[in-house]
Amino acid sequence: MFNLESLLRENIKRLVPYSSARDEFKGQASVFLDANENAFGSPLPVNYNRYPDPMQWPLKYKLADIKGVPPQNIFLGNGSDEPIDLLYRAFCNPGGRDNVVLCPPTYGMYEVSAHINDVTIRKVSLTSEFQLDIEGLQQAIDENTKLVFICSPNNPTGNSINRSDIELLLNNFDGIVVIDEAYINFSRQKSFIQELTEYPNLVVLQTLSKAWGLAGLRVGMAFAGEDIINVFNKVKPPYNISQATQELALQALDNVARVNEWIREVVVERDLLSAGLEQLPQVLKVYPSDANFILVQTTDAKGIYQYLTERGIVVRDRSKVELCMGCLRITVGTPAENVQLLDALKSFNLKTETSVSA
Ligand SMILES: *Cc1c(COP(=O)(O)O)cnc(C)c1O
């Protein structure tokens, strides 16, 4: 049985959270002398002299509307990195007592954040189809496993993880299943955020950094049952989302139609780019993608990477990553950028052909 209290670290259970000036007075007033702010204003065209809403309610209400999830089921962080770190800090005793299960190849922050928090990592590699190894997971998970991270669509492979496998895990694991849906907007698969009432052990991560085009603002979202959201709120720094970020994100969220149009364009471009890449002799395999990037297995990842950077084009070399031998990860760009990439790759062939014949 899932029991949040028994999963929490003792120090977090006992923790008396910081109570800010904004927490202690919530009524109407005109003279605010409670937070040691600069009452005169800010040396800017716009004033930022007041501390922001620690709970970001207006932003959460608007997101709730867009996502179809109650605002009390939303946590906002300084990027997705913040909820990832908070999960370790709240649930995993450091120094070898508790463990987290990761499924490489996947997003690197789960591992880095575990190391920062001194949490033991158990790795269960994805299968050659980049799907969950259910038997391996069964063997790796024990009574000290607090978290399992699943990235779907997965970075860097681009595929979605089979829904039935994730459901099996949600139904049979009494720790927390974190599903990272950073790329869900580009996916054919359905999000898990409508399943929060079904699974008390579910945390879904999303972000404004990818489809929403706001990577520079740093807004990550965690969706979960209210009890888990309360844990996040207890542990987070009081003012973790700045006033400027809250205002800009609110403004951005008025443009859902624009973002949806971009998503359709990216998906069209992704399929064109995949088809173009498949034509190239130095490309061995183009993996199917449910994201805004494509994993491509090549004959010479390092050489192609180098060649492209000399032409001012940067892709991600993933050839040293488990199960990704020879692979580059390529983000879908604008139509012009994708043509530029394909043209550069075509002349890479000419180069190798001439060098072979010479
Ligand atoms: C890009 C990405 C994120 C987003 O991180 P932010 O900190 O919100 O920018 C999260 N998870 C995965 C798998 C990603 O690739």
The ligand as an SDF file (V2000), in Angstrom:
LIG
                    3D

 15 15  0  0  0  0  0  0  0  0999 V2000
   14.5050   19.7720  -21.3400 C   0  0  0  0  0  0  0  0  0  0  0  0
   14.0410   18.7600  -20.3630 C   0  0  0  0  0  0  0  0  0  0  0  0
   13.4460   19.1430  -19.1740 C   0  0  0  0  0  0  0  0  0  0  0  0
   13.1870   20.5790  -18.8810 C   0  0  0  0  0  0  0  0  0  0  0  0
   13.9860   21.0790  -17.8970 O   0  0  0  0  0  0  0  0  0  0  0  0
   13.7170   22.5740  -17.3930 P   0  0  0  0  0  0  0  0  0  0  0  0
   14.5630   22.6110  -16.1680 O   0  0  0  0  0  0  0  0  0  0  0  0
   12.2550   22.6870  -17.0890 O   0  0  0  0  0  0  0  0  0  0  0  0
   14.1470   23.4970  -18.4690 O   0  0  0  0  0  0  0  0  0  0  0  0
   12.9970   18.1740  -18.2910 C   0  0  0  0  0  0  0  0  0  0  0  0
   13.1200   16.8830  -18.5840 N   0  0  0  0  0  0  0  0  0  0  0  0
   13.6740   16.4750  -19.7330 C   0  0  0  0  0  0  0  0  0  0  0  0
   13.7410   15.0320  -20.0430 C   0  0  0  0  0  0  0  0  0  0  0  0
   14.1680   17.3980  -20.6450 C   0  0  0  0  0  0  0  0  0  0  0  0
   14.7400   16.9670  -21.7770 O   0  0  0  0  0  0  0  0  0  0  0  0
  1  2  1  0
  2  3  1  0
  2 14  2  0
  3  4  1  0
  3 10  2  0
  4  5  1  0
  5  6  1  0
  6  7  2  0
  6  8  1  0
  6  9  1  0
 10 11  1  0
 11 12  2  0
 12 13  1  0
 12 14  1  0
 14 15  1  0
M  END
$$$$
